[in-house]
Amino acid sequence: MLQEEIRDLLEQEERDTVSDAFGGQKTAGSTKSYSVVKIRDAILAKTFAQNSSAVESALAEAKAALPAKVFKLVLGNLIRFSFLIELTNLKVGSTKMKTRWLPGDILMPQNGSFEPVRGSFQPGNDPRSSSFEACLSAFTHCLTEITAKNAQDPSVAQKIVSLDASSSVPYESVFDYTNPQANPVHTRENVSWVLNGDVDWLLKARPLIKEILEKKLLDKIQTKTYKTDRALTGKDKTNRAKRWEVLADDFQHATLTECWSVERKLYEDLVCFQNFPAATRAAFEAAGLIVTGRTVSRCPVTHEVLDFEKLSGDPVHGKAEYQVGHKHPLKRAGRHRGDNVCWQSADGNRIQGDLTIEETNLLLDGIFQRKTELFPSA
């Protein structure tokens, strides 16, 4: 049956590429990356019967309903979303892709301590892990959902193409989780369609932004938006993992939709930096992406005007003039989402530390008031 062929393809690719990332044995060639393309193309080569299994019928209906290019994109994206997860390896040195059901060792939290222990990633032991059958059910559901959405609104197909063309992360999905805290989280019932207003905004904004940003700066924004920092403390030991694939109660977790809101907010504010290219800002205003005449962006701590030339210039290694910060720090239960992120000056970031913006302003106001009282003529 097709579903058994899909399972065999997915598991064999993991055995061929996972190496010793999750406690297994390193074998010849196993340092290669997991190839979604290989799985996708193998499935594309199949002939689907509409009156067969649920997954085969869903594939047949999607193939018949969607343009060939769109079906190919959808298939790759859904293989990645439905069956696979990218986890930080045992050395916390990088991430590696694997299936959601084959067991593997990862560093896990233990009750009452931030010190990690070696535990097993497998169904029943980690909320992100799911059986093959649950993954297949999610895959089938997502195929059916996309086919139905496209029938209701033909612009869906073009949005999927545009999302792929401007994507900030490989295999950017159109699905997220209804309840990120669910255990297990990766189930058919918990998957939801998420092409929202932020996506519509980003599909217009990304091409304009990418025309003028240098790759280094663009990569910095995308990394900060979608991936975790390297963390050796906390619920999950991470290093550039996708935020929605870390444990939901880890401070660096964010849903895909929250990450989209972050990307939008950073671009909205960036366009209003002093010395930002005038033609691109005018294009944003003409497209209704920002309000015409919006005021210049400022650091929320020092209130200094943020200058695009300082951001886009060639900084000293290890030193950045401006940084992406959180008004309410993540380690203090702030969320990684658009209404909580901001561009900050390096001084502002140092002053804020682990305080909220409100606490920082109270601190600075108190310092200024005491200085005025002690040195009235200063």
Contacts in CASP RR format, 6 or more apart in sequence:
PFRMAT RR
TARGET T0000
AUTHOR 0000-0000-0000
METHOD contacts of the structure
MODEL  1
MLQEEIRDLLEQEERDTVSDAFGGQKTAGSTKSYSVVKIRDAILAKTFAQ
NSSAVESALAEAKAALPAKVFKLVLGNLIRFSFLIELTNLKVGSTKMKTR
WLPGDILMPQNGSFEPVRGSFQPGNDPRSSSFEACLSAFTHCLTEITAKN
AQDPSVAQKIVSLDASSSVPYESVFDYTNPQANPVHTRENVSWVLNGDVD
WLLKARPLIKEILEKKLLDKIQTKTYKTDRALTGKDKTNRAKRWEVLADD
FQHATLTECWSVERKLYEDLVCFQNFPAATRAAFEAAGLIVTGRTVSRCP
VTHEVLDFEKLSGDPVHGKAEYQVGHKHPLKRAGRHRGDNVCWQSADGNR
IQGDLTIEETNLLLDGIFQRKTELFPSA
1 53 0 8 1.000
2 46 0 8 1.000
2 48 0 8 1.000
2 52 0 8 1.000
2 53 0 8 1.000
2 55 0 8 1.000
2 56 0 8 1.000
2 59 0 8 1.000
3 53 0 8 1.000
3 55 0 8 1.000
3 56 0 8 1.000
3 136 0 8 1.000
5 46 0 8 1.000
6 39 0 8 1.000
6 43 0 8 1.000
6 55 0 8 1.000
6 136 0 8 1.000
7 132 0 8 1.000
7 136 0 8 1.000
9 38 0 8 1.000
9 39 0 8 1.000
9 42 0 8 1.000
9 43 0 8 1.000
10 39 0 8 1.000
10 79 0 8 1.000
10 83 0 8 1.000
10 84 0 8 1.000
10 99 0 8 1.000
10 132 0 8 1.000
11 99 0 8 1.000
11 102 0 8 1.000
13 34 0 8 1.000
13 35 0 8 1.000
13 38 0 8 1.000
13 39 0 8 1.000
14 34 0 8 1.000
14 97 0 8 1.000
14 98 0 8 1.000
14 99 0 8 1.000
14 102 0 8 1.000
16 29 0 8 1.000
16 30 0 8 1.000
16 32 0 8 1.000
17 29 0 8 1.000
17 30 0 8 1.000
17 31 0 8 1.000
17 32 0 8 1.000
17 33 0 8 1.000
17 34 0 8 1.000
17 35 0 8 1.000
17 96 0 8 1.000
17 97 0 8 1.000
18 24 0 8 1.000
18 30 0 8 1.000
18 34 0 8 1.000
18 96 0 8 1.000
18 98 0 8 1.000
19 26 0 8 1.000
19 27 0 8 1.000
19 30 0 8 1.000
19 31 0 8 1.000
19 96 0 8 1.000
20 26 0 8 1.000
20 30 0 8 1.000
20 90 0 8 1.000
21 87 0 8 1.000
21 89 0 8 1.000
21 90 0 8 1.000
21 96 0 8 1.000
21 98 0 8 1.000
22 87 0 8 1.000
22 89 0 8 1.000
22 90 0 8 1.000
22 96 0 8 1.000
22 98 0 8 1.000
22 104 0 8 1.000
22 105 0 8 1.000
22 106 0 8 1.000
22 121 0 8 1.000
23 90 0 8 1.000
23 104 0 8 1.000
23 105 0 8 1.000
24 104 0 8 1.000
24 105 0 8 1.000
33 97 0 8 1.000
34 84 0 8 1.000
34 96 0 8 1.000
34 97 0 8 1.000
34 98 0 8 1.000
36 76 0 8 1.000
36 79 0 8 1.000
36 80 0 8 1.000
36 84 0 8 1.000
36 171 0 8 1.000
37 76 0 8 1.000
39 76 0 8 1.000
39 79 0 8 1.000
40 72 0 8 1.000
40 75 0 8 1.000
40 76 0 8 1.000
40 79 0 8 1.000
43 59 0 8 1.000
43 75 0 8 1.000
43 79 0 8 1.000
44 72 0 8 1.000
44 75 0 8 1.000
46 59 0 8 1.000
48 56 0 8 1.000
48 57 0 8 1.000
48 59 0 8 1.000
48 60 0 8 1.000
48 63 0 8 1.000
49 56 0 8 1.000
49 57 0 8 1.000
49 60 0 8 1.000
50 56 0 8 1.000
50 57 0 8 1.000
50 60 0 8 1.000
50 61 0 8 1.000
51 57 0 8 1.000
52 60 0 8 1.000
54 140 0 8 1.000
55 136 0 8 1.000
55 139 0 8 1.000
55 140 0 8 1.000
55 143 0 8 1.000
58 140 0 8 1.000
58 143 0 8 1.000
58 144 0 8 1.000
58 147 0 8 1.000
59 75 0 8 1.000
59 143 0 8 1.000
61 143 0 8 1.000
61 144 0 8 1.000
61 147 0 8 1.000
62 71 0 8 1.000
62 74 0 8 1.000
62 143 0 8 1.000
62 144 0 8 1.000
62 146 0 8 1.000
62 147 0 8 1.000
63 71 0 8 1.000
65 147 0 8 1.000
65 150 0 8 1.000
65 151 0 8 1.000
66 74 0 8 1.000
66 146 0 8 1.000
66 147 0 8 1.000
66 150 0 8 1.000
66 157 0 8 1.000
67 157 0 8 1.000
69 161 0 8 1.000
70 150 0 8 1.000
70 157 0 8 1.000
70 160 0 8 1.000
70 161 0 8 1.000
73 160 0 8 1.000
73 161 0 8 1.000
73 164 0 8 1.000
74 143 0 8 1.000
74 146 0 8 1.000
74 160 0 8 1.000
76 171 0 8 1.000
77 160 0 8 1.000
77 164 0 8 1.000
77 171 0 8 1.000
77 172 0 8 1.000
77 173 0 8 1.000
77 174 0 8 1.000
78 139 0 8 1.000
78 142 0 8 1.000
78 143 0 8 1.000
78 146 0 8 1.000
78 173 0 8 1.000
79 139 0 8 1.000
80 170 0 8 1.000
80 171 0 8 1.000
80 173 0 8 1.000
81 138 0 8 1.000
81 142 0 8 1.000
81 171 0 8 1.000
81 173 0 8 1.000
81 175 0 8 1.000
82 135 0 8 1.000
82 136 0 8 1.000
82 138 0 8 1.000
82 139 0 8 1.000
82 142 0 8 1.000
83 99 0 8 1.000
83 100 0 8 1.000
83 132 0 8 1.000
83 135 0 8 1.000
83 136 0 8 1.000
83 139 0 8 1.000
84 97 0 8 1.000
84 98 0 8 1.000
84 99 0 8 1.000
84 100 0 8 1.000
85 97 0 8 1.000
85 98 0 8 1.000
85 99 0 8 1.000
85 100 0 8 1.000
85 128 0 8 1.000
85 129 0 8 1.000
85 245 0 8 1.000
86 95 0 8 1.000
86 96 0 8 1.000
86 97 0 8 1.000
86 98 0 8 1.000
86 241 0 8 1.000
86 242 0 8 1.000
86 245 0 8 1.000
87 95 0 8 1.000
87 96 0 8 1.000
87 98 0 8 1.000
87 106 0 8 1.000
87 121 0 8 1.000
87 241 0 8 1.000
87 245 0 8 1.000
88 94 0 8 1.000
88 95 0 8 1.000
88 106 0 8 1.000
88 107 0 8 1.000
88 236 0 8 1.000
88 237 0 8 1.000
88 238 0 8 1.000
88 239 0 8 1.000
88 241 0 8 1.000
89 95 0 8 1.000
89 96 0 8 1.000
90 105 0 8 1.000
90 106 0 8 1.000
90 107 0 8 1.000
90 118 0 8 1.000
92 107 0 8 1.000
92 230 0 8 1.000
92 232 0 8 1.000
92 237 0 8 1.000
92 238 0 8 1.000
92 239 0 8 1.000
93 230 0 8 1.000
93 239 0 8 1.000
94 239 0 8 1.000
94 240 0 8 1.000
95 239 0 8 1.000
95 240 0 8 1.000
95 241 0 8 1.000
98 104 0 8 1.000
99 132 0 8 1.000
99 135 0 8 1.000
100 123 0 8 1.000
100 128 0 8 1.000
100 129 0 8 1.000
100 130 0 8 1.000
100 135 0 8 1.000
100 186 0 8 1.000
101 122 0 8 1.000
101 123 0 8 1.000
101 129 0 8 1.000
101 130 0 8 1.000
101 131 0 8 1.000
101 132 0 8 1.000
101 135 0 8 1.000
102 122 0 8 1.000
103 120 0 8 1.000
103 121 0 8 1.000
103 122 0 8 1.000
104 120 0 8 1.000
104 121 0 8 1.000
104 122 0 8 1.000
105 118 0 8 1.000
105 119 0 8 1.000
105 120 0 8 1.000
105 121 0 8 1.000
106 118 0 8 1.000
106 119 0 8 1.000
106 120 0 8 1.000
106 121 0 8 1.000
106 126 0 8 1.000
106 237 0 8 1.000
107 116 0 8 1.000
107 117 0 8 1.000
107 118 0 8 1.000
107 119 0 8 1.000
107 237 0 8 1.000
108 116 0 8 1.000
108 117 0 8 1.000
108 118 0 8 1.000
108 119 0 8 1.000
108 126 0 8 1.000
109 116 0 8 1.000
109 117 0 8 1.000
109 234 0 8 1.000
109 235 0 8 1.000
109 236 0 8 1.000
109 247 0 8 1.000
110 116 0 8 1.000
110 117 0 8 1.000
114 233 0 8 1.000
114 234 0 8 1.000
116 237 0 8 1.000
119 125 0 8 1.000
120 126 0 8 1.000
121 128 0 8 1.000
121 129 0 8 1.000
122 129 0 8 1.000
123 129 0 8 1.000
123 130 0 8 1.000
123 131 0 8 1.000
123 134 0 8 1.000
123 184 0 8 1.000
124 184 0 8 1.000
127 182 0 8 1.000
127 183 0 8 1.000
127 184 0 8 1.000
127 185 0 8 1.000
127 247 0 8 1.000
127 248 0 8 1.000
128 184 0 8 1.000
128 185 0 8 1.000
128 186 0 8 1.000
128 245 0 8 1.000
128 247 0 8 1.000
129 184 0 8 1.000
129 186 0 8 1.000
130 138 0 8 1.000
130 184 0 8 1.000
130 186 0 8 1.000
130 187 0 8 1.000
134 184 0 8 1.000
134 186 0 8 1.000
134 187 0 8 1.000
134 188 0 8 1.000
135 186 0 8 1.000
137 187 0 8 1.000
137 188 0 8 1.000
138 186 0 8 1.000
138 187 0 8 1.000
138 188 0 8 1.000
138 191 0 8 1.000
140 188 0 8 1.000
141 188 0 8 1.000
141 191 0 8 1.000
142 175 0 8 1.000
142 191 0 8 1.000
145 175 0 8 1.000
145 193 0 8 1.000
146 156 0 8 1.000
146 160 0 8 1.000
146 174 0 8 1.000
149 156 0 8 1.000
149 193 0 8 1.000
149 195 0 8 1.000
150 156 0 8 1.000
150 157 0 8 1.000
156 195 0 8 1.000
159 195 0 8 1.000
159 199 0 8 1.000
159 200 0 8 1.000
159 203 0 8 1.000
160 174 0 8 1.000
162 203 0 8 1.000
163 172 0 8 1.000
163 174 0 8 1.000
163 199 0 8 1.000
163 203 0 8 1.000
164 172 0 8 1.000
166 202 0 8 1.000
166 203 0 8 1.000
166 206 0 8 1.000
166 207 0 8 1.000
166 210 0 8 1.000
168 206 0 8 1.000
168 222 0 8 1.000
168 225 0 8 1.000
168 226 0 8 1.000
168 263 0 8 1.000
169 222 0 8 1.000
169 226 0 8 1.000
169 242 0 8 1.000
173 194 0 8 1.000
173 256 0 8 1.000
174 193 0 8 1.000
174 194 0 8 1.000
174 195 0 8 1.000
175 191 0 8 1.000
175 192 0 8 1.000
175 193 0 8 1.000
175 194 0 8 1.000
176 191 0 8 1.000
176 192 0 8 1.000
176 194 0 8 1.000
176 244 0 8 1.000
176 255 0 8 1.000
176 256 0 8 1.000
176 257 0 8 1.000
177 185 0 8 1.000
177 186 0 8 1.000
177 190 0 8 1.000
177 191 0 8 1.000
177 192 0 8 1.000
177 244 0 8 1.000
177 255 0 8 1.000
178 190 0 8 1.000
178 191 0 8 1.000
178 192 0 8 1.000
179 185 0 8 1.000
179 190 0 8 1.000
180 244 0 8 1.000
180 248 0 8 1.000
180 253 0 8 1.000
180 255 0 8 1.000
181 248 0 8 1.000
181 249 0 8 1.000
182 190 0 8 1.000
185 248 0 8 1.000
194 256 0 8 1.000
194 257 0 8 1.000
196 257 0 8 1.000
196 260 0 8 1.000
198 257 0 8 1.000
198 260 0 8 1.000
198 261 0 8 1.000
198 263 0 8 1.000
198 264 0 8 1.000
199 260 0 8 1.000
201 264 0 8 1.000
201 289 0 8 1.000
202 260 0 8 1.000
202 263 0 8 1.000
202 264 0 8 1.000
202 267 0 8 1.000
204 287 0 8 1.000
204 289 0 8 1.000
205 264 0 8 1.000
205 267 0 8 1.000
205 284 0 8 1.000
205 287 0 8 1.000
205 289 0 8 1.000
208 280 0 8 1.000
208 283 0 8 1.000
208 284 0 8 1.000
208 287 0 8 1.000
208 289 0 8 1.000
209 218 0 8 1.000
209 267 0 8 1.000
209 270 0 8 1.000
209 280 0 8 1.000
210 218 0 8 1.000
211 280 0 8 1.000
212 277 0 8 1.000
212 280 0 8 1.000
213 221 0 8 1.000
213 312 0 8 1.000
214 312 0 8 1.000
217 311 0 8 1.000
217 312 0 8 1.000
221 263 0 8 1.000
221 266 0 8 1.000
221 267 0 8 1.000
221 270 0 8 1.000
221 324 0 8 1.000
222 263 0 8 1.000
223 240 0 8 1.000
224 266 0 8 1.000
224 324 0 8 1.000
225 259 0 8 1.000
225 262 0 8 1.000
225 263 0 8 1.000
225 266 0 8 1.000
226 242 0 8 1.000
226 243 0 8 1.000
226 259 0 8 1.000
226 263 0 8 1.000
227 240 0 8 1.000
227 241 0 8 1.000
227 242 0 8 1.000
227 243 0 8 1.000
228 238 0 8 1.000
228 239 0 8 1.000
228 240 0 8 1.000
228 241 0 8 1.000
228 242 0 8 1.000
228 243 0 8 1.000
228 246 0 8 1.000
228 252 0 8 1.000
229 238 0 8 1.000
229 240 0 8 1.000
229 252 0 8 1.000
230 238 0 8 1.000
230 239 0 8 1.000
230 240 0 8 1.000
231 237 0 8 1.000
231 238 0 8 1.000
231 239 0 8 1.000
231 250 0 8 1.000
231 252 0 8 1.000
234 250 0 8 1.000
234 251 0 8 1.000
235 246 0 8 1.000
235 247 0 8 1.000
235 249 0 8 1.000
235 250 0 8 1.000
235 251 0 8 1.000
236 246 0 8 1.000
236 247 0 8 1.000
236 250 0 8 1.000
236 252 0 8 1.000
236 253 0 8 1.000
238 246 0 8 1.000
238 250 0 8 1.000
238 252 0 8 1.000
243 252 0 8 1.000
243 253 0 8 1.000
243 254 0 8 1.000
243 255 0 8 1.000
243 258 0 8 1.000
243 259 0 8 1.000
243 336 0 8 1.000
244 253 0 8 1.000
244 254 0 8 1.000
244 255 0 8 1.000
244 256 0 8 1.000
244 259 0 8 1.000
246 252 0 8 1.000
246 253 0 8 1.000
247 253 0 8 1.000
251 330 0 8 1.000
251 331 0 8 1.000
251 333 0 8 1.000
251 334 0 8 1.000
252 330 0 8 1.000
252 336 0 8 1.000
253 336 0 8 1.000
254 262 0 8 1.000
254 335 0 8 1.000
254 336 0 8 1.000
254 337 0 8 1.000
258 335 0 8 1.000
258 336 0 8 1.000
258 337 0 8 1.000
258 338 0 8 1.000
259 336 0 8 1.000
261 337 0 8 1.000
261 338 0 8 1.000
261 339 0 8 1.000
262 336 0 8 1.000
262 337 0 8 1.000
262 338 0 8 1.000
262 341 0 8 1.000
264 338 0 8 1.000
265 338 0 8 1.000
265 339 0 8 1.000
265 341 0 8 1.000
265 342 0 8 1.000
266 324 0 8 1.000
266 341 0 8 1.000
266 343 0 8 1.000
268 289 0 8 1.000
268 290 0 8 1.000
269 297 0 8 1.000
269 306 0 8 1.000
269 342 0 8 1.000
269 343 0 8 1.000
270 276 0 8 1.000
270 297 0 8 1.000
270 308 0 8 1.000
270 311 0 8 1.000
270 343 0 8 1.000
271 280 0 8 1.000
271 281 0 8 1.000
271 284 0 8 1.000
271 289 0 8 1.000
271 290 0 8 1.000
272 281 0 8 1.000
272 290 0 8 1.000
272 294 0 8 1.000
272 295 0 8 1.000
272 296 0 8 1.000
272 297 0 8 1.000
273 296 0 8 1.000
273 297 0 8 1.000
273 306 0 8 1.000
273 307 0 8 1.000
273 308 0 8 1.000
273 311 0 8 1.000
273 343 0 8 1.000
274 296 0 8 1.000
274 297 0 8 1.000
274 305 0 8 1.000
274 306 0 8 1.000
274 307 0 8 1.000
274 308 0 8 1.000
275 307 0 8 1.000
275 308 0 8 1.000
275 309 0 8 1.000
276 308 0 8 1.000
277 308 0 8 1.000
281 290 0 8 1.000
284 290 0 8 1.000
285 291 0 8 1.000
285 292 0 8 1.000
285 293 0 8 1.000
296 305 0 8 1.000
296 306 0 8 1.000
297 305 0 8 1.000
297 306 0 8 1.000
297 343 0 8 1.000
298 304 0 8 1.000
298 305 0 8 1.000
298 306 0 8 1.000
299 306 0 8 1.000
299 322 0 8 1.000
299 342 0 8 1.000
299 343 0 8 1.000
299 344 0 8 1.000
299 345 0 8 1.000
299 347 0 8 1.000
299 348 0 8 1.000
300 327 0 8 1.000
300 342 0 8 1.000
300 344 0 8 1.000
300 357 0 8 1.000
301 344 0 8 1.000
301 345 0 8 1.000
301 347 0 8 1.000
301 348 0 8 1.000
301 349 0 8 1.000
301 351 0 8 1.000
301 352 0 8 1.000
301 357 0 8 1.000
301 360 0 8 1.000
301 361 0 8 1.000
301 364 0 8 1.000
302 345 0 8 1.000
302 347 0 8 1.000
302 348 0 8 1.000
302 351 0 8 1.000
304 345 0 8 1.000
304 347 0 8 1.000
306 322 0 8 1.000
306 343 0 8 1.000
306 345 0 8 1.000
310 321 0 8 1.000
310 322 0 8 1.000
311 321 0 8 1.000
311 322 0 8 1.000
315 321 0 8 1.000
319 346 0 8 1.000
320 346 0 8 1.000
321 345 0 8 1.000
321 346 0 8 1.000
322 343 0 8 1.000
322 344 0 8 1.000
322 345 0 8 1.000
322 346 0 8 1.000
323 343 0 8 1.000
323 344 0 8 1.000
323 346 0 8 1.000
323 349 0 8 1.000
324 341 0 8 1.000
324 342 0 8 1.000
324 343 0 8 1.000
324 344 0 8 1.000
325 341 0 8 1.000
325 342 0 8 1.000
325 343 0 8 1.000
325 344 0 8 1.000
325 349 0 8 1.000
325 352 0 8 1.000
326 334 0 8 1.000
326 336 0 8 1.000
326 340 0 8 1.000
326 341 0 8 1.000
326 342 0 8 1.000
327 340 0 8 1.000
327 341 0 8 1.000
327 342 0 8 1.000
327 356 0 8 1.000
327 357 0 8 1.000
328 334 0 8 1.000
328 335 0 8 1.000
328 340 0 8 1.000
328 356 0 8 1.000
328 357 0 8 1.000
329 353 0 8 1.000
329 354 0 8 1.000
329 355 0 8 1.000
329 356 0 8 1.000
330 336 0 8 1.000
331 354 0 8 1.000
332 354 0 8 1.000
332 356 0 8 1.000
334 340 0 8 1.000
342 357 0 8 1.000
344 352 0 8 1.000
351 360 0 8 1.000
351 364 0 8 1.000
352 360 0 8 1.000
353 360 0 8 1.000
355 363 0 8 1.000
371 378 0 8 1.000
372 378 0 8 1.000
END
